[in-house]
Structures are given as structure tokens and as C-alpha cells.
Amino acid sequence: MVQSSLAEHHNFFQVSTSNDTIIIDLGHSIIESKKNDIVRIHCSDNFIYDLAVIKEMHQNLAELSKRLGVKLCVLSLAKRYTNVTYETVRYVSQGHHKDFIQAEAFLIESLPQRIMGNFFVRMNKPIVAANYFTDKSLAIAWLKEHLKSTQKTNLLESSV
């Protein structure tokens, strides 16, 4: 597996927009956002997401949230050999991203990911609504419920 390092990526960042779709290519991940929809993060396979990479990703998601004017609902699409460090799991569960992410779902493919997901959700009790799924349609349905509540909140705030 490739151990990530911010120095390796030195903020490689490429944004392209077309047809209300924003794509941010970070090298290790591709963030895809369509207006008023779930943000998808396509994770690299054979890659370990460490704290530096997650902080870089959070910076980009915070900027995207600011640009769109809403808190995001995020679906992380892990590949079979995508992994995270324990330090990363602890950091994410502390909710440093609560100001720009409403909810996050993780689509997983392997037993080690399921074990880490169980640990993350049940033991660390993350501040931001989070869950892991093996079925993409269930993950999307769960996020759409959070997306509806985000859109209602934004409508109420804009009418004040």
C-alpha cells in the first residue's frame, strides 16, 4: 500500500466545472459535486489516508461548502484496498469538519473496512452524522434524508 504524505501531493489541485458539476482532483482522490446533490469522493485503491491527506481534503470540502453556500452531504467511495490510519479515524470522529459537512457515508468493500467502520461509528461516536454501507443505494438514501434537512434549514435561514 502507498502511505500518503502531503509533501508527496504538495496540494496538487485541479478544479474543473461543467454543467453545474464541480470536479476537484487531488491526485489521491477526486471530489465530484453536482448542484444541490450529494458530494462524491472517489478514493484511490491501495492507498492509506493519513491525517495530512484528510486535512487537505477537508480544506477543499470547506471551500466547496463555502462556494455552494451549504453544508455538504458526502459519500466516500472506498476501493477494496483503501485504508485510513487510526489517527485519521480519531480526528474525523472529533468533528473538526462539522461546520461544512452535514453527514458522511462511507461505501466500503472489504472486511477490514467494515471493522474500522464499526469502530468509527460505535466506539468513537462521531460528532458529524456518519455511517458506513456496503450497498450504494442505501448509502445514497441515507444521505438524501440528511440532504433534505440541510435544504430545509437553508430555506428557513434565507427567509429570516
Secondary structure, 3 states (H helix, E strand, C coil): CEECCHHHHCCCCEEEEECCEEEEECCCEEEEEECCCCEEEEECCCEEECHHHHHHHHHHHHHHHHHHCCCEEEEEECCCCEEECHHHHHHHHCCCCCCCEEEEEEECCCHHHHHHHHHHHHHCCCCCEEEEECCHHHHHHHHHHHHHHHHHHHHHHHHC
